[in-house]
Amino acid sequence: MLWRMAELVQEQVATPAGPSKAKVIVIKIIALTAISLGLVFAQSWASPRFYQPDYVAGFPTGLLEGALMPAALPGLMGGHDLPIYAPNNVGRGYKIGYIVGLNTCGTIFFGIAFWQPRQRRRKNL
């Protein structure tokens, strides 16, 4: 009899509902829009500073340009000729920085896009 009462009490404990699917989607859209706008403004800031004819790009510049390369897409689609790769670079170091920057940006962007919050479970004592 006591066993049966304990089962009923455990069944009545409600777990808190997580955020609704619509709320999660709205939050993701807002976060991705904010990241995209940040990248666009960073690309606008970095373009005139790092694409000088006498500037030799190294690893840090490759890292920055790789991370900002996806931000050039809206400008390129809008008809602006934006540079996305420094032709005057040191070689391997720049290319490695560019690849690492591009992959980091993609990981952050798509990590947020595909992130799913976990449901917290209450431990019944």
Secondary structure, DSSP 8 states (H G I E B T S, - for coil): -HHHHHHHHHHH--------HHHHHHHHHHHHHHHHHHHHHHHHHHHHHH--TT--B-HHHHHHHHHHGGGHHHHHHTT-----S-SSB-SHHHHHHHHHHHHHHHHHHHHHHH-----------
